[in-house]
């Protein structure tokens, strides 16, 4: 490790390739002037990407602090394990000059504990609104506030939620930027078909579980097919077997099994998003809305629930359309409306691309995060 550049330890809560891991990778690849080590709880697709990009990593089996709210003994055990594991990990890094610990999610206290053992600043990036903390919401957010030199959140909606419980003075909003200028330009050079009253291609992206509301998409599909429309739905994502099977059962009940393509987890979803006419986001809650930005960036209009950070991305009837969660008839009506009004479709498409280009590119995200890290390190990166 270089002694001329600050060394930052990045703590990832998972080893998959979901939005949080992708954003962390964008940050590390895009900001120069430091060396780093990425800590992961186990091996997975994220580790493969780190290896491919020659980014040093270390597997440390730390514990989450969510999901045990009503099991206090397990919660206490996990916290003590994290304290001990953080101490042992700190001994490993004491041979190096660690200038900051960057925690990439709020699902574990390990990164903050490591920063305390190392006596170094902690940047805590909160990317989701969690209600199942082991020690309750107020106590856990208080821990984050006490132990973070700076808290970063990915939407104003999330900042306001946290500010209702803790002091928001050191909370900074940095929107994710999942796609770069060059990639956006490449996609805009491709010809994209519009939907028609005869055929509409839909897609949904994300982990299959109740809060994502995929049943709205399947229900709207059933309604449209019952009206005689030819509609296809691509489902990109996996989840617990029970959740996937329940969604497939709903598709069978709606008589649309043959209208759905089940892709499972897709490492690079942009090509499928680009090929779809409309992207549906049916979430019951959403701290940011990475999929909305990705879809808009490749010219695919979004119909979304009006929740969380999505209202910072989508302007109703301008850069997308909103519907209320579980209002399947309105969702189906919006799909038909875009299929029957190509002029509106093209206008939303154009304004969506412009919104992403001016607000949510990877380059903008990297620049803002560079300023955050420079502020914490008290030196220019």
C-alpha positions as CSV (number, residue, x, y, z in Angstrom):
1,X,0.0,0.0,0.0
2,X,1.2,3.4,-0.8
3,X,2.3,5.7,2.0
4,X,1.9,8.8,-0.2
5,X,-1.9,8.4,-0.7
6,X,-4.6,8.1,2.0
7,X,-5.8,4.6,2.5
8,X,-9.6,4.0,2.8
9,X,-11.3,0.9,4.0
10,X,-14.6,0.3,2.3
11,X,-17.1,-2.0,4.1
12,X,-19.7,-3.6,1.8
13,X,-22.7,-5.3,3.6
14,X,-23.1,-7.9,0.8
15,X,-21.2,-9.6,-2.0
16,X,-23.9,-9.6,-4.6
17,X,-24.2,-7.1,-7.4
18,X,-27.2,-5.1,-6.4
19,X,-27.4,-1.3,-6.5
20,X,-25.4,-0.6,-3.4
21,X,-22.4,-2.7,-4.6
22,X,-22.6,-1.2,-8.1
23,X,-22.6,2.3,-6.6
24,X,-19.6,1.5,-4.4
25,X,-17.7,0.1,-7.4
26,X,-18.5,3.3,-9.4
27,X,-17.1,5.3,-6.5
28,X,-13.9,3.4,-6.2
29,X,-13.2,3.3,-9.9
30,X,-14.0,6.9,-10.5
31,X,-12.1,8.7,-7.7
32,X,-8.3,8.8,-7.8
33,X,-5.9,9.9,-5.1
34,X,-6.3,7.1,-2.6
35,X,-5.5,3.4,-2.1
36,X,-8.1,1.1,-0.6
37,X,-9.2,-2.3,0.6
38,X,-12.8,-3.5,0.3
39,X,-14.2,-5.7,3.1
40,X,-16.9,-8.2,2.2
41,X,-18.7,-10.7,4.4
42,X,-18.3,-13.6,1.9
43,X,-17.3,-14.4,-1.7
44,X,-19.8,-13.6,-4.4
45,X,-20.2,-11.8,-7.8
46,X,-19.0,-8.5,-6.2
47,X,-15.7,-10.1,-5.4
48,X,-15.3,-11.3,-9.0
49,X,-15.7,-7.8,-10.2
50,X,-13.2,-6.5,-7.6
51,X,-10.7,-9.0,-8.9
52,X,-11.3,-8.1,-12.5
53,X,-10.7,-4.4,-11.6
54,X,-7.6,-5.2,-9.5
55,X,-9.2,-3.7,-6.4
56,X,-7.8,-5.3,-3.2
57,X,-10.4,-7.0,-0.9
58,X,-10.6,-9.0,2.3
59,X,-13.3,-11.4,3.4
60,X,-14.4,-10.6,7.0
61,X,-17.4,-12.5,8.3
62,X,-19.1,-9.7,10.2
63,X,-22.8,-9.8,11.2
64,X,-25.8,-7.8,10.3
65,X,-27.9,-6.0,13.0
66,X,-31.2,-6.3,11.4
67,X,-33.9,-8.9,11.6
68,X,-33.5,-9.9,15.3
69,X,-35.6,-7.1,16.9
70,X,-37.7,-9.6,18.9
71,X,-34.7,-11.9,19.6
72,X,-32.7,-9.9,22.1
73,X,-30.2,-12.6,23.0
74,X,-29.2,-13.2,19.4
75,X,-29.0,-9.4,18.8
76,X,-26.6,-8.9,21.7
77,X,-24.6,-11.9,20.6
78,X,-24.2,-10.5,17.1
79,X,-23.2,-7.1,18.4
80,X,-20.4,-8.6,20.6
81,X,-19.3,-10.7,17.7
82,X,-19.0,-7.5,15.6
83,X,-17.0,-5.8,18.3
84,X,-14.5,-8.6,18.5
85,X,-14.3,-9.1,14.7
86,X,-13.7,-5.3,14.3
87,X,-10.9,-5.4,16.9
88,X,-9.2,-8.3,15.1
89,X,-9.6,-6.6,11.7
90,X,-8.2,-3.3,13.2
91,X,-5.0,-5.2,14.2
92,X,-4.6,-6.3,10.6
93,X,-4.8,-2.7,9.3
94,X,-2.6,-1.1,12.0
95,X,0.4,-1.8,9.8
96,X,-1.1,0.6,7.3
97,X,-2.2,4.2,7.6
98,X,-6.0,4.1,7.3
99,X,-7.4,7.6,6.9
100,X,-11.1,6.7,6.8
101,X,-13.6,3.9,6.9
102,X,-16.4,4.1,4.5
103,X,-19.6,2.0,5.3
104,X,-21.7,1.3,2.3
105,X,-25.1,0.4,4.0
106,X,-26.8,0.6,7.4
107,X,-27.4,-3.1,7.8
108,X,-24.4,-3.7,10.0
109,X,-22.5,-1.6,12.7
110,X,-19.2,-3.4,11.9
111,X,-17.7,-0.6,9.8
112,X,-18.3,2.0,12.5
113,X,-16.8,-0.3,15.2
114,X,-13.8,-0.8,13.0
115,X,-13.4,2.9,12.7
116,X,-13.5,3.3,16.4
117,X,-10.8,0.7,17.0
118,X,-8.7,2.4,14.3
119,X,-9.5,5.9,15.7
120,X,-10.2,7.1,12.2
121,X,-13.2,9.0,10.7
122,X,-16.2,7.0,9.5
123,X,-18.3,7.9,6.5
124,X,-21.6,6.1,6.8
125,X,-23.6,5.8,3.5
126,X,-27.3,4.9,4.3
127,X,-29.0,3.6,1.2
128,X,-32.3,2.2,2.6
129,X,-35.0,2.8,5.2
130,X,-34.8,-0.1,7.7
131,X,-37.4,-0.7,10.4
132,X,-36.1,-4.0,11.6
133,X,-33.0,-3.0,13.5
134,X,-32.0,-5.4,16.3
135,X,-32.0,-2.6,18.9
136,X,-34.9,-0.5,17.5
137,X,-35.0,2.4,15.1
138,X,-34.1,5.3,17.5
139,X,-31.2,3.6,19.3
140,X,-29.7,2.3,16.0
141,X,-29.9,5.6,14.2
142,X,-28.5,7.3,17.3
143,X,-25.6,4.9,17.0
144,X,-25.1,5.9,13.4
145,X,-25.2,9.6,14.3
146,X,-22.8,9.2,17.2
147,X,-20.2,7.1,15.3
148,X,-20.2,8.7,11.8
149,X,-18.1,11.8,10.9
150,X,-20.6,12.2,8.1
151,X,-23.8,10.4,7.1
152,X,-24.5,10.2,3.3
153,X,-28.0,9.3,2.1
154,X,-29.1,8.8,-1.5
155,X,-32.3,10.9,-1.5
156,X,-33.9,13.8,0.2
157,X,-36.8,11.5,1.2
158,X,-34.4,9.3,3.2
159,X,-32.8,12.4,4.8
160,X,-36.2,13.6,6.0
161,X,-37.1,10.2,7.4
162,X,-33.9,10.1,9.4
163,X,-34.2,13.7,10.4
164,X,-37.5,12.8,12.1
165,X,-35.6,10.7,14.6
166,X,-32.0,12.1,14.8
167,X,-30.3,15.5,14.2
168,X,-29.9,15.9,10.4
169,X,-27.0,18.4,10.7
170,X,-24.3,16.1,9.3
171,X,-26.5,14.3,6.8
172,X,-25.5,14.9,3.2
173,X,-27.7,13.9,0.2
174,X,-25.8,12.4,-2.8
175,X,-28.0,10.9,-5.5
176,X,-26.8,7.7,-7.1
177,X,-25.5,7.9,-10.7
178,X,-25.8,4.5,-12.2
179,X,-24.9,5.3,-15.8
180,X,-22.2,7.3,-17.4
181,X,-22.4,10.0,-20.1
182,X,-20.6,7.8,-22.7
183,X,-22.9,4.9,-22.1
184,X,-25.9,7.1,-22.4
185,X,-24.7,8.4,-25.7
186,X,-24.1,4.9,-27.0
187,X,-27.7,3.9,-26.1
188,X,-29.2,7.0,-27.7
189,X,-27.6,6.1,-31.1
190,X,-29.7,2.9,-31.1
191,X,-33.2,2.9,-32.6
192,X,-36.0,2.1,-30.1
193,X,-39.4,1.0,-31.0
194,X,-42.5,2.6,-29.4
195,X,-45.4,0.5,-28.0
196,X,-48.6,0.2,-30.0
197,X,-52.2,-0.7,-29.3
198,X,-51.4,-4.1,-30.7
199,X,-48.3,-5.0,-28.6
200,X,-46.6,-3.7,-25.4
201,X,-43.4,-5.0,-23.8
202,X,-43.1,-4.4,-20.1
203,X,-40.3,-5.1,-17.6
204,X,-39.8,-5.1,-13.8
205,X,-36.4,-5.3,-12.1
206,X,-35.4,-6.2,-8.6
207,X,-35.5,-8.7,-5.8
208,X,-38.8,-10.6,-5.7
209,X,-40.3,-10.0,-2.3
210,X,-43.5,-8.3,-1.0
211,X,-42.2,-4.8,-0.7
212,X,-41.3,-4.7,-4.4
213,X,-44.9,-5.1,-5.3
214,X,-44.3,-7.3,-8.4
215,X,-47.9,-8.6,-8.0
216,X,-49.1,-5.2,-9.3
217,X,-47.2,-5.8,-12.5
218,X,-48.7,-9.3,-12.9
219,X,-52.2,-8.0,-12.0
220,X,-52.0,-5.2,-14.6
221,X,-50.7,-7.8,-17.2
222,X,-53.7,-10.0,-16.4
223,X,-56.1,-7.0,-16.8
224,X,-54.6,-6.0,-20.2
225,X,-54.6,-9.5,-21.6
226,X,-58.2,-9.9,-20.5
227,X,-59.0,-6.8,-22.6
228,X,-57.5,-8.5,-25.7
229,X,-54.1,-6.8,-25.8
230,X,-50.9,-8.6,-26.6
231,X,-48.5,-7.9,-23.7
232,X,-45.2,-9.4,-22.6
233,X,-43.6,-9.0,-19.2
234,X,-39.9,-9.5,-18.5
235,X,-39.2,-10.1,-14.8
236,X,-35.5,-9.5,-13.9
237,X,-34.7,-10.7,-10.4
238,X,-34.8,-13.6,-8.0
239,X,-35.7,-14.0,-4.4
240,X,-36.8,-16.5,-1.8
241,X,-38.3,-19.6,-3.4
242,X,-41.6,-19.0,-1.5
243,X,-41.9,-15.5,-2.8
244,X,-41.1,-16.5,-6.4
245,X,-43.5,-19.4,-6.3
246,X,-46.3,-17.2,-4.9
247,X,-45.8,-14.7,-7.8
248,X,-45.8,-17.6,-10.3
249,X,-49.1,-18.8,-8.7
250,X,-50.6,-15.4,-9.2
251,X,-49.5,-15.4,-12.9
252,X,-51.2,-18.8,-13.3
253,X,-54.4,-17.5,-11.6
254,X,-54.4,-14.5,-14.0
255,X,-53.9,-16.8,-17.0
256,X,-50.7,-15.0,-18.1
257,X,-48.0,-17.6,-17.5
258,X,-47.2,-17.6,-21.2
259,X,-46.8,-13.8,-21.2
260,X,-44.0,-13.7,-18.7
261,X,-40.3,-14.3,-19.2
262,X,-38.5,-15.2,-15.9
263,X,-34.9,-14.1,-16.3
264,X,-33.7,-14.6,-12.7
265,X,-30.9,-12.3,-11.6
266,X,-29.4,-10.4,-14.5
267,X,-25.9,-9.0,-14.0
268,X,-26.3,-6.3,-16.7
269,X,-30.0,-5.3,-17.1
270,X,-29.6,-2.3,-19.4
271,X,-30.1,-4.2,-22.7
272,X,-33.3,-5.7,-21.6
273,X,-34.5,-2.4,-20.1
274,X,-33.7,-0.8,-23.4
275,X,-35.6,-3.4,-25.4
276,X,-38.8,-3.0,-23.2
277,X,-41.4,-0.3,-24.1
278,X,-42.2,0.5,-20.5
279,X,-40.5,-0.2,-17.1
280,X,-42.8,-0.7,-14.1
281,X,-41.7,0.1,-10.6
282,X,-44.3,-1.2,-8.1
283,X,-42.3,-0.7,-4.8
284,X,-44.1,0.0,-1.6
285,X,-41.1,1.9,-0.4
286,X,-37.9,3.0,-2.2
287,X,-35.1,5.0,-0.7
288,X,-33.8,6.1,-4.2
289,X,-34.9,4.3,-7.3
290,X,-31.9,3.1,-9.3
291,X,-33.9,1.1,-11.8
292,X,-36.0,4.2,-12.7
293,X,-32.8,6.1,-13.5
294,X,-31.4,3.2,-15.5
295,X,-34.6,2.8,-17.5
296,X,-35.0,6.5,-18.2
297,X,-31.3,6.7,-19.3
298,X,-31.9,4.2,-22.1
299,X,-35.1,5.8,-23.3
300,X,-37.6,3.5,-21.6
301,X,-40.4,5.5,-19.9
302,X,-41.3,4.5,-16.3
303,X,-44.6,4.0,-14.6
304,X,-44.0,4.0,-10.8
305,X,-45.5,4.2,-7.4
306,X,-45.3,7.6,-5.8
307,X,-43.0,6.6,-2.9
308,X,-39.7,7.6,-1.3
309,X,-36.9,8.9,-3.5
310,X,-38.8,8.1,-6.7
311,X,-40.5,11.5,-6.5
312,X,-37.1,13.1,-6.8
313,X,-36.5,11.3,-10.1
314,X,-39.9,11.3,-11.8
315,X,-42.1,14.2,-12.4
316,X,-45.6,13.0,-13.1
317,X,-46.7,13.3,-16.7
318,X,-43.3,14.9,-17.6
319,X,-40.6,12.3,-17.0
320,X,-42.9,9.3,-16.1
321,X,-46.3,8.4,-14.7
322,X,-47.3,7.7,-11.1
323,X,-49.9,5.3,-9.7
324,X,-50.7,4.4,-6.1
325,X,-49.5,1.0,-4.8
326,X,-52.0,-1.8,-5.4
327,X,-54.1,0.3,-7.8
328,X,-53.8,-2.2,-10.6
329,X,-56.5,-0.7,-12.8
330,X,-54.8,2.7,-12.9
331,X,-51.5,1.0,-13.7
332,X,-53.1,-0.9,-16.6
333,X,-54.8,2.3,-17.7
334,X,-51.4,4.1,-17.8
335,X,-49.9,1.3,-19.9
336,X,-52.7,1.5,-22.4
337,X,-52.5,5.3,-22.5
338,X,-48.8,5.3,-23.4
339,X,-49.5,2.6,-26.0
340,X,-52.2,4.6,-27.6
341,X,-50.4,8.0,-27.5
342,X,-47.0,7.8,-29.2
343,X,-46.5,11.5,-29.0
344,X,-46.8,11.5,-25.2
345,X,-44.6,8.4,-25.1
346,X,-41.9,10.2,-27.1
347,X,-42.1,13.3,-25.0
348,X,-41.8,11.4,-21.7
349,X,-38.9,9.4,-23.2
350,X,-37.0,12.6,-24.2
351,X,-37.6,14.4,-20.9
352,X,-36.6,11.3,-19.0
353,X,-33.2,11.1,-20.8
354,X,-32.6,14.8,-20.2
355,X,-33.4,14.4,-16.4
356,X,-30.9,11.7,-16.0
357,X,-28.2,13.5,-18.1
358,X,-28.5,16.6,-15.9
359,X,-28.9,15.0,-12.5
360,X,-28.0,11.3,-12.2
361,X,-24.9,10.4,-14.2
362,X,-22.0,8.3,-12.8
363,X,-19.7,11.3,-13.3
364,X,-21.9,13.6,-11.1
365,X,-22.1,11.0,-8.4
366,X,-18.4,10.5,-8.4
367,X,-17.7,14.2,-8.2
368,X,-20.1,14.7,-5.2
369,X,-18.7,11.7,-3.4
370,X,-15.1,13.0,-4.0
371,X,-16.1,16.2,-2.3
372,X,-17.5,14.2,0.6
373,X,-14.4,12.2,1.1
374,X,-12.1,15.2,0.7
375,X,-14.1,17.0,3.4
376,X,-13.7,14.0,5.8
377,X,-10.0,13.5,4.9
378,X,-9.4,17.2,5.1
379,X,-7.4,16.9,1.9
380,X,-8.1,17.1,-1.8
381,X,-8.4,13.8,-3.7
